[in-house]
Amino acid sequence: MKAFKGKIVYIAGGSSGIGRAAAGLFAREGAHVVIFARNSDRLQEAHAEVEAKRLKEGQRFAWYAVDITDEPAVMETMERAVKDFGAPDLLVNSAGRAMPKYFEEITAGQFDETMKINVYGIRHTLAALLPHMSEKGGAVVNVSSVAGLIGVFGYTDYSASKFAVIGFSEALRSELKPLGIMVSVLCPPDTDTPGLEAENRTKPPETHAISKNAKMMQPEDVARAMIKGIRSNTFLILPGFDSKLSVLAKRLWPGLVERIMDRAIAGCQQKKKRKQS
């Protein structure tokens, strides 16, 4: 998929963050854009912003409120969207959440909810839309994270879910290739979104210490990297130099990456002990 003019793009999680930025870029490319999320107010606001970025008259835009963890609701909403708008040429699954804490503070309920949002939500949208997409081919992008390639202190539930997204996407790519559907997985680093702002409220000090030297990206830059990856049929899309370097280092020198993180964690814990004494 080299060009998006006239293509139908569905974005789950399109009301904020990377999904919202991507919706605006696709609008500028001449695509018809449909966004999905839970919050109707944010959806209406995002819809107006995206529509204002249209390339030309005749482009169509729509929004649908749905909780992606609710399979029956997803099936019903996606069927309605396809009937109203047509089957997507491109599906972007960008809905997700993180609530970093020490493992002993992550309840079974939180762990379950994280998996339902970050993994099952992708499964539900694909199950609903694949029968329609398989008739004409297209592309799917599932959003994971650098924390889906490198396990990070404080993210036991989140990293588990994002590692799962990569494995799911890799298997799916093999299955859907004969149908003419390309599958990619986007692994952004820390990105300046409302989601990251919420994460920072629960992050353990050690997690802050690990991430403090990492370069934060803007959602528009991540979305541009995603579009570039789609055009080049790249499976693992890593936005930004720091992401590529971190993942390469983890692959080639895993012990070095672990030592760097251990050093940051130890330094943070020493500071905590000094404050307590």
C-alpha positions as CSV (number, residue, x, y, z in Angstrom):
1,M,0.0,0.0,0.0
2,K,2.0,3.0,-1.3
3,A,-0.8,5.6,-1.5
4,F,-3.8,6.3,0.7
5,K,-5.8,8.6,-1.5
6,G,-9.4,7.2,-1.7
7,K,-8.5,4.4,0.8
8,I,-10.8,3.6,3.7
9,V,-8.9,3.7,7.0
10,Y,-10.3,2.5,10.3
11,I,-8.4,3.5,13.5
12,A,-9.3,1.9,16.9
13,G,-8.1,4.3,19.5
14,G,-8.4,7.2,17.2
15,S,-9.6,9.8,19.6
16,S,-6.2,10.6,21.2
17,G,-2.5,10.1,21.0
18,I,-0.9,8.2,18.1
19,G,-4.2,7.1,16.7
20,R,-5.5,10.6,16.5
21,A,-2.3,11.9,15.0
22,A,-2.4,9.1,12.4
23,A,-6.0,9.9,11.5
24,G,-5.0,13.5,10.7
25,L,-2.1,12.4,8.5
26,F,-4.3,10.0,6.6
27,A,-6.8,12.7,6.1
28,R,-4.1,14.9,4.5
29,E,-3.2,11.9,2.3
30,G,-6.7,11.9,0.9
31,A,-8.1,8.9,2.8
32,H,-11.6,8.3,4.1
33,V,-11.1,8.0,7.9
34,V,-13.2,6.3,10.6
35,I,-12.2,6.5,14.2
36,F,-13.3,4.3,17.2
37,A,-12.9,4.8,20.9
38,R,-14.9,4.7,24.1
39,N,-15.4,8.4,24.9
40,S,-17.9,10.1,22.7
41,D,-16.9,13.7,23.6
42,R,-13.2,13.0,22.7
43,L,-14.3,11.3,19.5
44,Q,-16.4,14.2,18.4
45,E,-13.5,16.6,19.1
46,A,-11.0,14.4,17.2
47,H,-13.4,13.9,14.3
48,A,-13.7,17.7,13.8
49,E,-9.9,18.1,14.0
50,V,-9.3,15.2,11.5
51,E,-12.0,16.4,9.1
52,A,-10.5,19.9,9.0
53,K,-7.3,18.3,7.6
54,R,-9.0,16.8,4.6
55,L,-7.0,16.9,1.3
56,K,-10.0,17.5,-0.9
57,E,-13.8,17.6,-1.0
58,G,-15.5,14.2,-1.2
59,Q,-13.5,12.6,1.6
60,R,-15.7,11.0,4.2
61,F,-15.1,10.9,8.0
62,A,-17.0,9.2,10.8
63,W,-16.7,8.1,14.4
64,Y,-18.2,5.3,16.5
65,A,-18.1,4.9,20.2
66,V,-17.3,1.4,21.3
67,D,-15.5,-0.4,24.1
68,I,-13.0,-2.7,22.3
69,T,-13.0,-5.2,25.3
70,D,-16.7,-5.9,24.7
71,E,-16.7,-8.5,21.9
72,P,-20.4,-8.3,21.1
73,A,-20.4,-4.5,21.0
74,V,-17.3,-4.6,18.7
75,M,-18.9,-7.0,16.3
76,E,-22.1,-5.0,16.2
77,T,-20.3,-1.6,15.8
78,M,-17.9,-2.9,13.1
79,E,-20.7,-4.4,11.1
80,R,-22.5,-1.1,11.2
81,A,-19.4,0.8,10.2
82,V,-18.9,-1.5,7.2
83,K,-22.5,-1.1,6.2
84,D,-22.3,2.7,6.5
85,F,-18.8,3.3,5.2
86,G,-17.4,0.2,3.5
87,A,-14.8,-2.3,4.5
88,P,-11.4,-0.9,5.5
89,D,-8.4,-1.0,3.3
90,L,-6.3,-0.3,6.4
91,L,-7.0,-1.2,10.0
92,V,-4.9,0.5,12.7
93,N,-5.3,-1.0,16.2
94,S,-3.9,1.7,18.5
95,A,-6.1,1.5,21.5
96,G,-4.2,0.6,24.7
97,R,-3.3,1.6,28.2
98,A,-0.5,1.3,30.7
99,M,-0.7,1.6,34.5
100,P,2.9,0.9,35.7
101,K,3.3,-0.3,39.3
102,Y,5.4,-2.7,41.4
103,F,4.2,-6.3,40.5
104,E,2.9,-6.9,44.0
105,E,0.6,-3.8,43.6
106,I,-0.8,-5.0,40.3
107,T,-4.0,-6.9,41.1
108,A,-5.4,-9.8,39.1
109,G,-8.1,-7.4,38.0
110,Q,-5.7,-4.9,36.6
111,F,-3.7,-7.6,34.9
112,D,-6.8,-9.0,33.3
113,E,-8.0,-5.5,32.2
114,T,-4.6,-4.7,30.7
115,M,-4.7,-7.9,28.6
116,K,-8.3,-7.3,27.6
117,I,-7.6,-3.8,26.3
118,N,-4.2,-4.3,24.8
119,V,-4.5,-7.9,23.4
120,Y,-8.2,-8.9,23.2
121,G,-9.2,-5.6,21.8
122,I,-7.0,-6.2,18.8
123,R,-8.4,-9.7,18.5
124,H,-12.0,-8.5,18.6
125,T,-11.6,-5.8,15.9
126,L,-9.8,-8.2,13.6
127,A,-12.4,-11.0,14.1
128,A,-15.1,-8.5,13.2
129,L,-13.4,-7.0,10.1
130,L,-11.3,-9.8,8.6
131,P,-14.2,-11.4,6.7
132,H,-14.8,-8.1,5.0
133,M,-11.1,-7.2,4.4
134,S,-10.3,-10.7,3.0
135,E,-12.6,-9.9,0.0
136,K,-10.3,-7.1,-1.2
137,G,-7.0,-7.3,0.7
138,G,-5.4,-4.4,2.5
139,A,-3.2,-3.9,5.6
140,V,-3.3,-4.1,9.4
141,V,-1.1,-2.3,11.9
142,N,-1.2,-3.4,15.5
143,V,0.4,-1.0,18.0
144,S,2.7,-2.7,20.5
145,S,5.6,-0.8,22.2
146,V,9.4,-0.9,22.7
147,A,8.3,-2.4,26.1
148,G,7.0,-5.3,24.0
149,L,10.5,-6.1,23.0
150,I,12.4,-5.1,26.2
151,G,10.8,-5.9,29.5
152,V,10.9,-2.9,31.8
153,F,10.7,-2.6,35.6
154,G,7.2,-1.7,36.6
155,Y,5.5,-2.9,33.4
156,T,4.9,-6.6,34.2
157,D,1.3,-6.5,32.9
158,Y,1.9,-4.0,30.2
159,S,5.1,-5.7,28.8
160,A,3.3,-9.1,28.9
161,S,0.5,-7.7,26.8
162,K,2.7,-5.9,24.3
163,F,5.0,-8.9,23.9
164,A,1.8,-10.8,23.1
165,V,0.8,-8.3,20.5
166,I,4.1,-8.9,18.6
167,G,3.7,-12.7,18.7
168,F,0.1,-12.4,17.6
169,S,1.0,-10.1,14.8
170,E,3.8,-12.3,13.5
171,A,1.6,-15.3,13.4
172,L,-1.2,-13.3,11.8
173,R,1.2,-11.9,9.1
174,S,1.9,-15.4,8.0
175,E,-1.8,-16.4,7.8
176,L,-3.0,-13.2,6.1
177,K,-0.3,-12.9,3.5
178,P,-2.0,-15.3,1.1
179,L,-5.1,-13.2,1.3
180,G,-3.3,-10.1,0.2
181,I,-3.4,-8.5,3.7
182,M,-0.1,-7.1,5.0
183,V,0.4,-7.1,8.8
184,S,2.8,-4.8,10.6
185,V,3.4,-4.0,14.3
186,L,4.4,-0.6,15.5
187,C,6.6,-0.3,18.5
188,P,6.9,3.3,19.7
189,P,9.0,4.5,22.6
190,D,7.7,6.9,25.2
191,T,5.4,9.3,23.3
192,D,3.9,12.6,24.4
193,T,0.3,11.5,24.7
194,P,-2.4,11.7,27.4
195,G,-1.7,8.0,28.0
196,L,1.9,8.7,29.0
197,E,0.7,11.5,31.3
198,A,-1.5,9.0,33.0
199,E,1.3,6.5,33.2
200,N,3.6,9.0,34.9
201,R,1.1,9.2,37.8
202,T,1.6,5.6,38.8
203,K,5.2,4.9,37.7
204,P,7.5,3.6,40.4
205,P,10.6,5.7,41.0
206,E,12.8,3.0,39.4
207,T,10.8,3.1,36.2
208,H,11.2,6.9,36.1
209,A,15.0,6.4,36.6
210,I,15.2,4.0,33.7
211,S,13.2,6.2,31.3
212,K,14.6,9.6,32.2
213,N,17.3,9.6,29.6
214,A,15.1,8.2,26.9
215,K,14.1,10.6,24.2
216,M,10.3,11.2,24.1
217,M,8.7,11.3,20.7
218,Q,5.7,13.3,19.4
219,P,2.7,11.3,18.2
220,E,2.8,12.9,14.8
221,D,6.4,11.7,14.3
222,V,5.4,8.2,15.4
223,A,2.5,8.2,13.0
224,R,4.8,9.3,10.1
225,A,7.1,6.4,10.9
226,M,4.1,4.1,10.8
227,I,3.0,5.4,7.4
228,K,6.5,5.0,6.1
229,G,6.6,1.4,7.4
230,I,3.3,0.6,5.7
231,R,4.6,1.9,2.4
232,S,7.7,-0.3,2.6
233,N,5.8,-3.4,3.9
234,T,7.9,-3.4,7.1
235,F,6.8,-5.9,9.7
236,L,8.5,-4.4,12.8
237,I,8.2,-0.6,12.7
238,L,10.5,1.1,15.2
239,P,10.1,4.9,15.2
240,G,13.1,7.0,16.1
241,F,16.8,6.3,16.3
242,D,16.8,5.6,20.0
243,S,14.1,2.8,19.6
244,K,16.2,1.2,16.9
245,L,19.4,1.4,18.9
246,S,17.7,0.0,22.1
247,V,16.2,-3.0,20.3
248,L,19.4,-3.7,18.4
249,A,21.4,-3.6,21.6
250,K,18.9,-5.9,23.3
251,R,19.3,-8.3,20.5
252,L,23.1,-8.2,20.2
253,W,24.2,-7.4,23.8
254,P,21.3,-8.3,26.1
255,G,23.6,-8.4,29.1
256,L,24.6,-4.8,28.5
257,V,21.1,-3.6,28.3
258,E,20.3,-5.4,31.5
259,R,23.3,-3.9,33.3
260,I,22.3,-0.4,32.2
261,M,18.8,-0.8,33.6
262,D,20.1,-2.5,36.8
263,R,22.4,0.4,37.4
264,A,19.6,2.9,37.1
265,I,17.4,0.8,39.4
266,A,20.2,0.4,42.0
267,G,20.9,4.2,42.0
268,C,17.3,5.0,42.5
269,Q,16.9,2.5,45.4
270,Q,20.1,3.9,47.1
271,K,18.6,7.3,47.0
272,K,15.4,6.0,48.6
273,K,17.4,4.3,51.4
274,R,19.3,7.6,52.0
275,K,16.0,9.5,52.3
276,Q,14.5,6.9,54.7
277,S,17.6,6.9,57.0
